Amino acid sequence: MNYRTFNRSIALLVAVLISVAWPAASRAQVKAPSKQAGVSSSADEAERYFKKAHEDFLKKDRKAAAAEIREAAALLKREERRATSEGKKDLSASAQELEKLAVDVENGTVTSVKELDNAFARAHYALARHHYLKASKSWAEKEADKAGHELKAAAADLERGLTWAGHKAEAGTKTVINNTRILGEKLIKGAGWVSAEVGKGIEDLGKEIEKLGKKTEPAKK
């Protein structure tokens, strides 16, 4: 056996082993993994700005609070650039609300910290829906890894949105949040999930996010 024939034999053997270890149906469902670490960190970054703004406002440091709120608005604008057309609307509206809030805080026209908390809850709703829509799109495009990161980010924003809105997560909502995190991790790792489970997980998450949206709607004047 010459060198070239040997190499062809090895390549054939590897191909056979891969086909046995990873069924064709699974390979058809998932594209190559991608780096999405920044996705899951957006919820953490927004939360840091919101907590600091809340703290600065209570200390009556209006300028510092306004600066943190503007940073959060800028974050939403960055996310808007990669959002779906539907997600862009929510992010844009929330960013505008935060920018106006920053001006009002700096000018001293905001008297209650609850005004900040409600705006922060709506921002987390916008981010949660954005990540949910991106997860749905990635799953439809068979990009399981991306879908997993987006699902985990959506779950984080949903949970934090409820907290800022002053609503304790109900048992069913907690279950959905926990299941979404587990499902997201499975998709990132590329194992342990089935299509039906993913479809139901995305649907359940979407319902909980819409509930948050209704809870955080501004009061009609």
NORLIN-V646642 format. One record per helix or strand. SS is the DSSP state (A for helix, B for strand). FROM is the first residue (numbers start at 0). TO is the last residue. If there is no record, write none. Layout:
((SS & FROM & TO) (SS & FROM & TO))
This chain:
((A & 2 & 20) (A & 23 & 28) (A & 36 & 57) (A & 61 & 79) (A & 84 & 106) (A & 112 & 139) (A & 143 & 164) (A & 170 & 188) (A & 194 & 214))
